[in-house]
Amino acid sequence: MSSDEEKIRSMADMLRSGATLTDLSCPACSSPIFRMKDGTFWCAQCEKRVIIVKEGEHVEAPIQAATLRTLESTLLAKIGEIEARMKVESDVEELGRLSKVMAMLLEDLEKVRKIGVYTT
């Protein structure tokens, strides 16, 4: 299958999974931009997330918000991983270490969420 056919198939798959085709085009390749179910924008051609900046808006605000969402997602994933390890761990010392890591991750998550309140 050619590269163009793969890109078209990727775009069709995004539409089938609930993405919306927008009237925007990618600044890098001019391909259509899709809005995903989670509200993010995606270029199927470049296979990259696209950050939309409104006229008059500072570029830093949307980038910071996107970074905070990504960081929050990463922290939640790590919390899930630690929780799964805690379920099967029987060594008390290892449980103590995992508990400390969990506490740090939860504190970091709380900080990220507080920052997000002021930047969105």
Contact map, one row per residue, 1 for C-alpha under 8 A:
111011000000000000000000000000000000000000000000000000000000000000000000000000000000000000000000000000000000000000000000
111111000000000000000000000000000000000000000000000000000000000000000000000000000000000000000000000000000000000000000000
111111100000000000000000000000000000000000000000000000000000000000000000000000000000000000000000000000000000000000000000
011111110000000000000000000000000000000000000000000000000000000000000000000000000000000000000000000000000000000000000000
111111111000000000000000000000000000000000000000000000000000000000000000000000000000000000000000000000000000000000000000
111111111100000000000000000000000000000000000000000000000000000000000000000000000000000000000000000000000000000000000000
001111111110000000000000000000000000000000011000000000000000000000000000000000000000000000000000000000000000000000000000
000111111111000000000000000000000000000000000000000000000000000000000000000000000000000000000000000000000000000000000000
000011111111100000000000000000000000000000000000000000000000000000000000000000000000000000000000000000000000000000000000
000001111111110000000000000000000000000000010000000000000000000000000000000000000000000000000000000000000000000000000000
000000111111111000000000000000000000000000010000000000000000000000000000000000000000000000000000000000000000000000000000
000000011111111100000000000000000000000000000000000000000000000000000000000000000000000000000000000000000000000000000000
000000001111111110000000000000000000000000000000000000000000000000000000000000000000000000000000000000000000000000000000
000000000111111111100000000000000101000000000000000000000000000000000000000000000000000000000000000000000000000000000000
000000000011111111111000000000000000000000000000000000000000000000000000000000000000000000000000000000000000000000000000
000000000001111111100000000000000000000000000000000000000000000000000000000000000000000000000000000000000000000000000000
000000000000111111100000000000000000000000000000000000000000000000000000000000000000000000000000000000000000000000000000
000000000000011111110000000000000001100000000000000000000000000000000000000000000000000000000000000000000000000000000000
000000000000011111111000000000000111100000000000000000000000000000000000000000000000000000000000000000000000000000000000
000000000000001001111100000000000111100000000000000000000000000000000000000000000000000000000000000000000000000000000000
000000000000001000111110000000011110000000000000000000000000000000000000000000000000000000000000000000000000000000000000
000000000000000000011111100000011110000000000000000000000000000000000000000000000000000000000000000000000000000000000000
000000000000000000001111100000011000000000000000000000000000000000000000000000000000000000000000000000000000000000000000
000000000000000000000111110000011000000000000000000000000000000000000000000000000000000000000000000000000000000000000000
000000000000000000000111111011111000000000000000000000000000000000000000000000000000000000000000000000000000000000000000
000000000000000000000001111111111000000000100000010000000000000000000000000000000000000000000000000000000000000000000000
000000000000000000000000111111000000000000000000000000000000000000000000000000000000000000000000000000000000000000000000
000000000000000000000000011111000000000000000100000000000000000000000000000000000000000000000000000000000000000000000000
000000000000000000000000111111100000000000001100000000000000000000000000000000000000000000000000000000000000000000000000
000000000000000000000000111111110000000000000000000000000000000000000000000000000000000000000000000000000000000000000000
000000000000000000000000110011111000000000111000000000000000000000000000000000000000000000000000000000000000000000000000
000000000000000000001111110001111100000000110000000000000000000000000000000000000000000000000000000000000000000000000000
000000000000000000001111110000111110000011110000010000000000000000000000000000000000000000000000000000000000000000000000
000000000000010000111100000000011111000011110000000000000000000000000000000000000000000000000000000000000000000000000000
000000000000000000111100000000001111101111000000000000000000000000000000000000000000000000000000000000000000000000000000
000000000000010001110000000000000111111111000000000000000000000000000000000000000000000000000000000000000000000000000000
000000000000000001110000000000000011111100000000000000000000000000000000000000000000000000000000000000000000000000000000
000000000000000000000000000000000001111100000000000000000000000000000000000000000000000000000000000000000000000000000000
000000000000000000000000000000000011111110000000000000000000000000000000000000000000000000000000000000000000000000000000
000000000000000000000000000000000011111111000000111000000000000000000000000000000000000000000000000000000000000000000000
000000000000000000000000000000001111001111100000111100000000000000000000000000000000000000000000000000000000000000000000
000000000000000000000000000000001111000111110011110000000000000000000000000000000000000000000000000000000000000000000000
000000000000000000000000010000111100000011111111110000000000000000000000000000000000000000000000000000000000000000000000
000000100110000000000000000000111100000001111111000000000000000000000000000000000000000000000000000000000000000000000000
000000100000000000000000000010100000000000111110000000000000000000000000000000000000000000000000000000000000000000000000
000000000000000000000000000110000000000000111111000000000000000000000000000000000000000000000000000000000000000000000000
000000000000000000000000000000000000000001111111100000000000000000000000000000000000000000000000000000000000000000000000
000000000000000000000000000000000000000001110111110000000000000000000000000000000000000000000000000000000000000000000000
000000000000000000000000000000000000000111100011111000000000000000000000000000000000000000000000000000000000000000000000
000000000000000000000000010000001000000111100001111100000000000000000000000000000000000000000000000000000000000000000000
000000000000000000000000000000000000000110000000111110000000011000000000000000000000000000000000000000000000000000000000
000000000000000000000000000000000000000010000000011111000000010000000000000000000000000000000000000000000000000000000000
000000000000000000000000000000000000000000000000001111101110010000000000000000000000000000000000000000000000000000000000
000000000000000000000000000000000000000000000000000111111000000000000000000000000000000000000000000000000000000000000000
000000000000000000000000000000000000000000000000000011111000000000000000000000000000000000000000000000000000000000000000
000000000000000000000000000000000000000000000000000001111100000000000000000000000000000000000000000000000000000000000000
000000000000000000000000000000000000000000000000000011111110100000000000000000000000000000000000000000000000000000000000
000000000000000000000000000000000000000000000000000010011111110000000000000000000000000000000000000000000000000000000000
000000000000000000000000000000000000000000000000000010001111111000000000000000000000000000000000000000000000000000000000
000000000000000000000000000000000000000000000000000000000111111100000000000000000000000000000000000000000000000000000000
000000000000000000000000000000000000000000000000000000001111111110000000000000000000000000000000000000000000000000000011
000000000000000000000000000000000000000000000000001110000111111111000000000000000000000000000000000000000000000000000000
000000000000000000000000000000000000000000000000001000000011111111100000000000000000000000000000000000000000000000000000
000000000000000000000000000000000000000000000000000000000001111111110000000000000000000000000000000000000000000000000010
000000000000000000000000000000000000000000000000000000000000111111111000000000000000000000000000000000000000000000010011
000000000000000000000000000000000000000000000000000000000000011111111100000000000000000000000000000000000000000000000000
000000000000000000000000000000000000000000000000000000000000001111111110000000000000000000000000000000000000000000000000
000000000000000000000000000000000000000000000000000000000000000111111111000000000000000000000000000000000000000100010000
000000000000000000000000000000000000000000000000000000000000000011111111100000000000000000000000000000000000000000000000
000000000000000000000000000000000000000000000000000000000000000001111111110000000000000000000000000000000000000000000000
000000000000000000000000000000000000000000000000000000000000000000111111111000000000000000000000000000000000000100000000
000000000000000000000000000000000000000000000000000000000000000000011111111100000000000000000000000000000000100110000000
000000000000000000000000000000000000000000000000000000000000000000001111111110000000000000000000000000000000000000000000
000000000000000000000000000000000000000000000000000000000000000000000111111111000000000000000000000000000000000000000000
000000000000000000000000000000000000000000000000000000000000000000000011111111100000000000000000000000001001100000000000
000000000000000000000000000000000000000000000000000000000000000000000001111111110000000000000000000000000000100000000000
000000000000000000000000000000000000000000000000000000000000000000000000111111111000000000000000000000000000000000000000
000000000000000000000000000000000000000000000000000000000000000000000000011111111100000000000000000000001000000000000000
000000000000000000000000000000000000000000000000000000000000000000000000001111111110000000000000000001001100000000000000
000000000000000000000000000000000000000000000000000000000000000000000000000111111111000000000000000000000000000000000000
000000000000000000000000000000000000000000000000000000000000000000000000000011111111100000000000000000000000000000000000
000000000000000000000000000000000000000000000000000000000000000000000000000001111111110000000000010011000000000000000000
000000000000000000000000000000000000000000000000000000000000000000000000000000111111111000000000000001000000000000000000
000000000000000000000000000000000000000000000000000000000000000000000000000000011111111100000000000000000000000000000000
000000000000000000000000000000000000000000000000000000000000000000000000000000001111111110000000000000000000000000000000
000000000000000000000000000000000000000000000000000000000000000000000000000000000111111110000010010000000000000000000000
000000000000000000000000000000000000000000000000000000000000000000000000000000000011111110000000000000000000000000000000
000000000000000000000000000000000000000000000000000000000000000000000000000000000001111111000000000000000000000000000000
000000000000000000000000000000000000000000000000000000000000000000000000000000000000111111100110000000000000000000000000
000000000000000000000000000000000000000000000000000000000000000000000000000000000000000111110110000000000000000000000000
000000000000000000000000000000000000000000000000000000000000000000000000000000000000000011111110000000000000000000000000
000000000000000000000000000000000000000000000000000000000000000000000000000000000000000001111111000000000000000000000000
000000000000000000000000000000000000000000000000000000000000000000000000000000000000000000111111100000000000000000000000
000000000000000000000000000000000000000000000000000000000000000000000000000000000000000011111111110000000000000000000000
000000000000000000000000000000000000000000000000000000000000000000000000000000000000010011111111111000000000000000000000
000000000000000000000000000000000000000000000000000000000000000000000000000000000000000000011111111100000000000000000000
000000000000000000000000000000000000000000000000000000000000000000000000000000000000000000001111111110000000000000000000
000000000000000000000000000000000000000000000000000000000000000000000000000000000100010000000111111111000000000000000000
000000000000000000000000000000000000000000000000000000000000000000000000000000000000000000000011111111100000000000000000
000000000000000000000000000000000000000000000000000000000000000000000000000000000000000000000001111111110000000000000000
000000000000000000000000000000000000000000000000000000000000000000000000000000000100000000000000111111111000000000000000
000000000000000000000000000000000000000000000000000000000000000000000000000000100110000000000000011111111100000000000000
000000000000000000000000000000000000000000000000000000000000000000000000000000000000000000000000001111111110000000000000
000000000000000000000000000000000000000000000000000000000000000000000000000000000000000000000000000111111111000000000000
000000000000000000000000000000000000000000000000000000000000000000000000001001100000000000000000000011111111100000000000
000000000000000000000000000000000000000000000000000000000000000000000000000000100000000000000000000001111111110000000000
000000000000000000000000000000000000000000000000000000000000000000000000000000000000000000000000000000111111111000000000
000000000000000000000000000000000000000000000000000000000000000000000000001000000000000000000000000000011111111100000000
000000000000000000000000000000000000000000000000000000000000000000000001001100000000000000000000000000001111111110000000
000000000000000000000000000000000000000000000000000000000000000000000000000000000000000000000000000000000111111111000000
000000000000000000000000000000000000000000000000000000000000000000000000000000000000000000000000000000000011111111100000
000000000000000000000000000000000000000000000000000000000000000000010011000000000000000000000000000000000001111111110000
000000000000000000000000000000000000000000000000000000000000000000000001000000000000000000000000000000000000111111111000
000000000000000000000000000000000000000000000000000000000000000000000000000000000000000000000000000000000000011111111100
000000000000000000000000000000000000000000000000000000000000000000000000000000000000000000000000000000000000001111111110
000000000000000000000000000000000000000000000000000000000000000010010000000000000000000000000000000000000000000111111111
000000000000000000000000000000000000000000000000000000000000000000000000000000000000000000000000000000000000000011111111
000000000000000000000000000000000000000000000000000000000000000000000000000000000000000000000000000000000000000001111111
000000000000000000000000000000000000000000000000000000000000100110000000000000000000000000000000000000000000000000111111
000000000000000000000000000000000000000000000000000000000000100010000000000000000000000000000000000000000000000000011111
